[in-house]
Amino acid sequence: MKSDNQVYMERFFFQPLPKVGLPLYYNISIYQEGDESIWTIIQNKTFENHKPKIFEEVFSSDFNKDGIFFATYKNKKVGIAAGIFKTTPKGNFFGVLDWVGVLKEHRGKGIGSALATEVLNYLRMKGLLYASLRTPVYRKTSIDMYKKLGFKIEFSGHRDSAIEKQIIKADSFAPTK
Ligand SMILES: CC(C)(COP(=O)(O)OP(=O)(O)OC[C@H]1O[C@@H](n2cnc3c(N)ncnc32)[C@H](O)[C@@H]1OP(=O)(O)O)[C@@H](O)C(=O)NCCC(=O)NCCS
């Protein structure tokens, strides 16, 4: 059984974002009304260790449509990524890179990096200082990808402690009144 251990990673925007090109026939598109079903299909295929989840469940509380991105190949959706705003119990906002997933047959071509970079640009344009994420320690490919995009591991340990770390950090970076 997979453990509950996660890494918590951060990436500040004073560090310039890399320019990630896409191979021929690949593009990035933004969420359109009705994309929920294709999101769910790609999510369930790429995150095969998760219980199948529906789009509404994933985005119930933090849904901001302009932070939802797809990778397309010849206009067919083959990858997903989301920039999500979360709020700490103290009411401070922070931005999370989440749900980066690319269908197996399209991996290793820079699509995941391009999707993640698109989300980072989106969060940066929203005025955030940094982006954060949590991912299970066993997802080594994704951790490598995030490191190449400038993320640093800030914490590694039980999921609950990683969540706590993420919230403490968000509160400590919140503007003082
Ligand atoms: C993680 C994931 C999104 C990467 O997508 P991708 O399109 O293959 O990523 P890229 O081609 O941009 O590769 C980025 C880096 O990931 C790593 N990587 C990609 N494919 C790899 C492979 N087959 N083996 C080992 N490392 C690999 C490499 O470090 C690579 O950088 P490089 O090309 O400079 O060597 C994809 O593997 C996936 O959907 N995995 C399942 C879902 C998941 O784990 N999501 C992330 C957790 S939130």
The ligand as an ORCA input file, in Angstrom:
! r2SCAN-3c Opt
* xyz 0 1
  C       4.228     13.959    -13.937
  C       3.690     14.091    -15.364
  C       2.603     15.142    -15.397
  C       4.875     14.533    -16.266
  O       4.346     14.780    -17.559
  P       5.304     14.783    -18.841
  O       4.556     15.428    -19.944
  O       5.862     13.448    -19.095
  O       6.469     15.747    -18.303
  P       7.674     16.374    -19.143
  O       7.822     15.677    -20.468
  O       7.478     17.841    -19.126
  O       8.924     15.970    -18.263
  C       9.322     16.763    -17.192
  C      10.334     16.028    -16.357
  O       9.714     14.925    -15.724
  C      10.654     13.852    -15.667
  N      10.195     12.747    -16.508
  C       9.298     12.776    -17.533
  N       9.111     11.540    -18.012
  C       9.874     10.720    -17.294
  C      10.102      9.325    -17.291
  N       9.494      8.506    -18.166
  N      10.945      8.815    -16.382
  C      11.562      9.617    -15.485
  N      11.397     10.955    -15.442
  C      10.571     11.493    -16.325
  C      11.954     14.381    -16.166
  O      12.648     14.981    -15.091
  C      11.489     15.429    -17.125
  O      12.428     16.399    -17.402
  P      13.422     16.234    -18.703
  O      12.550     15.999    -19.888
  O      14.136     17.542    -18.744
  O      14.285     15.066    -18.382
  C       3.172     12.721    -15.904
  O       4.168     11.757    -15.711
  C       1.878     12.261    -15.247
  O       0.789     12.620    -15.694
  N       1.994     11.467    -14.178
  C       0.821     10.971    -13.434
  C       0.132     12.049    -12.629
  C       1.089     12.742    -11.683
  O       1.914     12.126    -11.015
  N       0.958     14.082    -11.602
  C       1.779     14.918    -10.762
  C       1.415     14.851     -9.337
  S       0.501     16.272     -8.838
*
